[in-house]
């Protein structure tokens, strides 16, 4: 009995994909485990004036017992203005790991130095994930008793230190 190779090949290929991989073998679908999104109740959100004009430092601390993920781009909204601060560098949302007890930092430029227009708001809201409500900070607590001046605000992605966030802001806004 002769079997034609052309007829047997598709069946053999299908069978080879159905067989389990040997123990310990890596597969193309293997990936690092996905971290859960941090629960908002496990995050401590902070914001403070940075000492630099038109700049605010923000941070998120994971008070949970396990590592979790926030969005790599902080959500920063100014008063009742439409839209959040834009990320620098540009990019899409994605997970950013925050270890248990760990803190991540970002820098927010509220006012473009070249701005010829501006808005003044009495508060800003910061969240570690767009699905979170976030925490609101009034302008006076951020060193701006007359209001936060805003025009084309930008935020860095999260960084492991405030100095790294400041450096990223300088790199992308100069």
Secondary structure, 3 states (H helix, E strand, C coil): CCCCHHHHHHHHHHHHHHCCCCCCCCCCCCCCCCCCECCHHHEEEEEEECCCCCEEEEEEEECCCCCEEEECECEEEECCCCCECEEECCCCCCEEEECCCCEEEEEEECECCCCCCCEEECEEEEECCCCCCCEEEEHHHHCCCCCEEEECCEEEECECCHHHHHHHHHHHHC
